[in-house]
Amino acid sequence: MTPTIIFRNNRLFLVTGSPGGSRIITTTLQVISNVIDHGMNIAEAVAAPRVHHQWRPDFLLTETGQSPDTLRLLEARGHKVVIGSTSGSANSILVTKDGLTGASDPRQRGTLAEGY
């Protein structure tokens, strides 16, 4: 499941991870990037549409919800884009100034990540 623990300034910042075989790393990385690089809260970061590529098969798999402009730009760069199945089931906890916030992946039923 690639449990990932991220510290910022020597303090716990983010805990995340996902099952998903070959998609584990891309799912986990995209949650992290959504929080750190794109400033999303944990619920937004977990729910955002994901992309995955693994060499074979040679296409870029994306979930529904990607911007049509983004899809066109990817295709213009030579990617074969396939809109397909969901990717992973990330469950995450983010430390905020107000305490711990949790988000379970809306792609899967029966999951829970809870803060206090």
C-alpha positions, -999 to 999 in steps of 0.1 A, spaced: 0 0 0 30 23 1 23 40 34 39 73 32 47 97 61 58 132 52 74 156 77 77 194 73 102 212 95 107 180 115 69 178 123 44 153 110 26 169 80 9 142 58 2 105 60 -11 88 28 -10 56 8 -30 35 -16 -34 0 -28 -35 -5 -66 -7 -26 -80 12 -7 -106 -9 24 -98 2 27 -62 31 50 -67 13 74 -91 -18 75 -69 3 83 -38 25 108 -56 -5 127 -70 -21 131 -36 12 144 -22 17 168 -52 -19 180 -50 -13 191 -14 22 204 -16 24 218 -51 -12 228 -58 -23 238 -23 -53 216 -22 -69 205 11 -67 168 18 -103 160 6 -96 179 -27 -62 162 -31 -77 127 -27 -107 132 -49 -89 149 -78 -88 130 -111 -56 109 -116 -34 99 -145 -12 69 -149 13 56 -174 35 25 -170 53 20 -204 32 -11 -213 5 -8 -223 18 24 -240 -10 48 -232 -18 75 -207 -47 63 -186 -68 91 -171 -99 91 -150 -129 111 -160 -129 147 -148 -97 159 -165 -99 192 -182 -106 189 -220 -78 214 -225 -54 192 -206 -64 162 -226 -59 181 -259 -24 193 -248 -14 158 -238 -25 144 -272 -7 173 -290 25 161 -272 20 126 -287 3 108 -258 -24 83 -265 -49 93 -239 -74 67 -227 -102 76 -203 -107 46 -181 -112 31 -147 -106 46 -114 -71 46 -99 -63 35 -64 -79 42 -31 -59 68 -13 -67 74 24 -49 103 39 -45 125 70 -32 160 68 -20 181 98 -34 216 97 -33 245 122 -68 233 133 -57 197 140 -58 165 119 -80 164 88 -87 131 71 -101 121 37 -111 87 24 -111 81 -13 -146 86 -28 -137 60 -55 -141 32 -30 -169 23 -6 -163 14 30 -131 34 36 -125 59 63 -97 84 72 -106 105 102 -91 135 119 -99 152 152 
